């Protein structure tokens, strides 16, 4: 990709476009196809960083862009699940998707805020990779959709609290 002159930010944006398409598909109830599209977006998420390193890119904007678009991606996917469950009048599952979204956002938020204070926080079971893996399983295997959403809703919020407690114990100590 680097030899072709493709900028890493272009790859990051292309990944978000694939996720946006997946979100539309999920909102329409085609969970397995949406899961396959999410799976297809994974290489792009890894490739942008590799291309940036190959370019010997030294500015930090690419990392900020990547993290920001990851939040958009989380919002799109969990928002799509929320819409899907709302159209089925399954409001309890809609709330489950929203709790998963909130937990995902807070996990990332605590890490980012701690990083601004020069504290690296990567503890907890539900980092981005684990969240994505559980979400893809939830989408690809229909009988596991709701149990996996429960795991995400509980796991992400536990991870967020773990990270916050870690920051409390280690920041300014």
C-alpha positions, 0 to 999 in steps of 0.5 A, a space after each residue: 500500500 505504501 509503495 502504491 502511494 496510498 496514505 494511511 489516513 485513506 485506509 482508516 477512512 475506507 475502513 470506516 466506510 465498510 463499517 458504515 455499510 455494515 451498520 446499514 445492513 445490521 439495522 436492516 436485520 441482516 446480522 450475518 452479512 453485517 458480521 462478515 462486513 465487519 470481519 472484512 474491515 479488520 485488515 484495514 484497521 491493522 493495515 493503516 498503522 503498518 502503512 504509517 510505520 512504512 512511511 515513517 510517519 512521525 506526526 500523531 494525527 493518524 493515531 488521533 484519527 484512527 481512535 476517533 473513527 473507532 468511536 464512530 464505528 462503535 457508535 454505528 454498529 451498536 446504533 444499528 443493533 439498537 435500531 434493529 431491536 427497536 424495529 422488532 419492539 425488543 426494547 430490552 435488547 435495545 437497552 442491552 445494545 446501548 449498554 454495550 455502546 456506553 461501556 465501549 465508549 467509556 473503556 476507550 475514554 478512560 484510556 485516552 484521558 489517562 494517556 493525556 496524563 502520561 499513564 498507560 491503561 490497557 488493563 481489563 478483558 474488553 479492549 477493542 480487539 476483544 470487543 470486536 471479536 465478541 461482536 462478530 461472534 454475536 452477529 455471525 451466530 444467531 443463537 449467540 447474539 443475545 448472550 454475546 450482547 450480555 457479555 459485552 454489556 457487562 464486560 465493557 462496563 466492568 473493564 471501564 470501572 477496572 480502568 478507572 480504579 487503576 487510574 485512581 490508584 496510579 495517577 498522582 501517586 
